[in-house]
Amino acid sequence: MALVNEHYLKLQKNYLFADIAKKVNAYKVANPKARVISLGIGDVTRPLVPAVIDAMHKAVDDMAHKETFHGYGPEQGYLWLREAIVKNDFLPRGIRLDPSEVFVNDGAKSDTGNIGELVRWDNSLGVTDPIYPVYIDSNVMCGRAGVLENGKWSNVTYMPCLETNDFVPQIPDHRVDMIYLCYPNNPTGTVITKEELKKWVNYALKNDTLILYDAAYEAYITEPHIPHSIYEIKGARKVAIEFHSYSKTAGFTGVRCGYTVIPKELTAVTIDGKERIALNTLWFRRQCTKFNGTSYISQRAAEAIYSPEGKEQTKAVIDYYMGNARLMYDALKKLGFRVYGGVNAPYLWVKTPDGVDSWKFFEQLLYGAQIVCTPGVGFGPSGEGFVRFTSFGEREDCKEAMQRLAKWMKA
Ligand SMILES: *Cc1c(COP(=O)(O)O)cnc(C)c1O
């Protein structure tokens, strides 16, 4: 008899984006002529850049000939890609990594969701609130999150990110074993300064905490003083694992490629407290057992992002999205909204007017202006009273959405 993993049964049944789709469909059925503009999607829309497409075509040709065909590659990723990562993403920021500290993957969701396998199920957990749901759900699945009480998990320390603290979470006043941080942040679009990040690294060094740092939106940073990697902070190599993704950097949501950095100095302790174990070694062992590598074609595509043309072309796409963000930021401000993010991230975190709740405002925008946003409360209790706008759409749609919003406000 196979007994089910009962922790899966604790997961909340309703998935945020399915709920949104249902409401949008109901509106469309009742109003078949309406043109609904989606500012809700967290997916890119621009096509892959020419440098990437050329590299992929060439990789397909490689696969077509006996002499250049590639079967299984190294589980950790091809060395030429890991060397390009070390050289382009870290060295210019004064960070020295060895390619053996980089693990190429099929995107950051897999590794942020699976990394918890390396540590015991009964470690305590800290998350910023609101958050990317993967960090919590993956811990619910192995029982680490505890039980749900009044909308919060018993073994999770929630660190609210609110207007009142400038969306900078307060460091816990007690010891937490592992902490998830995501900067630039999804969903709030806010960032962390070096000074603030330093406090987290020092907390982790003092309390022997493992930091899981999601840098998926690093490429969207425009302000020079904002850190792109936690390893810019001294001591971080001892306490932090960092996740990167080409999904938002280069539109790879459908290609699938990213990487995880696990420095050699990073360790966790055995339960008897006698030995420290390198997590790099454990993750390598894990990947060799459960992962057979990212496809050769995807890795060649990723390598092309680091060519001079690739860099220029991907930057132009990011600039396009950030142009949308700026346009919407200015328009929303002008209409009197309180708006956060949008400067170093493709997300705008917008306070609902008159204290209306997230879902109510979502419906007002849908029915009043045919605009779809994402209700902030869907990302955690501290997201209540906010909605998220994304800048991944077409410029013209962003403009029209802002015009509709202005008209709706006047009515
Ligand atoms: C989009 C996103 C990712 C990237 O996921 P992939 O699996 O690489 O596509 C990771 N973290 C956050 C917070 C994201 O929003």
The ligand as an SDF file (V2000), in Angstrom:
LIG
                    3D

 15 15  0  0  0  0  0  0  0  0999 V2000
   10.3660   34.3380  -12.7740 C   0  0  0  0  0  0  0  0  0  0  0  0
   11.0430   34.0650  -11.4820 C   0  0  0  0  0  0  0  0  0  0  0  0
   12.0590   33.1180  -11.3870 C   0  0  0  0  0  0  0  0  0  0  0  0
   12.5450   32.3800  -12.6050 C   0  0  0  0  0  0  0  0  0  0  0  0
   11.9920   31.1540  -12.7570 O   0  0  0  0  0  0  0  0  0  0  0  0
   12.5140   30.2280  -13.9300 P   0  0  0  0  0  0  0  0  0  0  0  0
   12.1990   28.8450  -13.4360 O   0  0  0  0  0  0  0  0  0  0  0  0
   13.9710   30.4500  -14.0860 O   0  0  0  0  0  0  0  0  0  0  0  0
   11.7410   30.5700  -15.1610 O   0  0  0  0  0  0  0  0  0  0  0  0
   12.6750   32.9080  -10.1630 C   0  0  0  0  0  0  0  0  0  0  0  0
   12.3270   33.6240   -9.0880 N   0  0  0  0  0  0  0  0  0  0  0  0
   11.3720   34.5660   -9.1400 C   0  0  0  0  0  0  0  0  0  0  0  0
   11.0600   35.3580   -7.9320 C   0  0  0  0  0  0  0  0  0  0  0  0
   10.6870   34.8040  -10.3440 C   0  0  0  0  0  0  0  0  0  0  0  0
    9.7280   35.7350  -10.3790 O   0  0  0  0  0  0  0  0  0  0  0  0
  1  2  1  0
  2  3  1  0
  2 14  2  0
  3  4  1  0
  3 10  2  0
  4  5  1  0
  5  6  1  0
  6  7  2  0
  6  8  1  0
  6  9  1  0
 10 11  1  0
 11 12  2  0
 12 13  1  0
 12 14  1  0
 14 15  1  0
M  END
$$$$
